[in-house]
Amino acid sequence: MWFLIVKVLPIGDFAHPAYGFINVQSLVMVSSIFGISGIIFLVSWAAGFAVTAFTTKDSKKLKLTVIVMTVVVLLVAVMTAVVLLVATYSLSQTISAQRLFYQLPVEVSPGSQLKVTCLIGGGESKTEEVLKADPGIDLVLWSEETGYYNDVDELKNLQTIAKQYGSVIAPTYFNSTQSNNMAALISDNGDVLFTYKKRHPVPGVETSIKRGPGKVQSADTILGKIALAICFDFNFPDYIAKVSHDTDIFLQPSQTWGPIGKYHAKVNAMRSVEQGFLLIRCSSYGYSGVYNPDGSWSAFTPDKESGAYTFVVPRRFNRVFTLYSYIGDTFGWITVIFAFLYLGGLVFVPNSILKKLRYWTILSNTRDQYANINSD
């Protein structure tokens, strides 16, 4: 059900039950294989068998209970193997992303660091002030809707600043003539690599904001290939999955409010696990930081409406391989198809046929239970 809800409703995956397990890293890493649908499938699968096994008391169903208990034991063994596999996989993601395995030659070691500054408020003047104070900053990312520009030509001052200090700058702004929530990526040479329009305005909040064209853009920079999307766009896994497979770093300017800031940061970070990129988030009235594809935060900082925070990440970050980035929601669609086949069996297949099919015994008994409830 939730798989289809994410596809249809304008809130995306905001209230998805998989996020109840967001602090269980082994389960979080399952999303790099099957997406967040895989998390719910594993939990529901285990719960379903457990309930069936421990609530069957009728002696006539003893044989069925033994079968189910055997399946439960096998299930526990399989799940244990899955957890161990995922834990090992999680470690391999860290090794792959940061090249941390054995001792490496100095020229390829991750000792060189990348300095990223999250700028909340202040705009152009604050950007130049920060770069003057620390010319070694490699990237400046603004929080959502920091500036006001109506044309790309108005970014010329920022282009000059980027070229002067040799830094990549990602400004965010409101375009009043087009009613768009926008961002741009400016290279260290002062070139505007692309501009971006927010695709998913927050329902009921950004009612005056027009939707962007729905294209996730990325560009090659001195820091690697960088993509950008704004805030609520990250609540749509299918949309973020459109990014090219060679994207190393994904920028997320954001603005949240109230108690949802921490939750929103954590659930949006799942896109990093699913796709294997490094996520850099800069948020006003919320949490900013750097999230790794192994399910861990390198930095996690709260703020309100002003401030500048510099995060340090490996300069030689490599996007890591994830199965989900290639197969997408194939597994989720398979579970939906089987669910409809199961429900179709409950409704349309006669009991006389179901009882002859050994593997459909549980399904037949379920329908009998519903029939008894309705007759009462």
Disulfide bonds with the S-S distance in Angstrom:
Cys118-Cys282 2.07
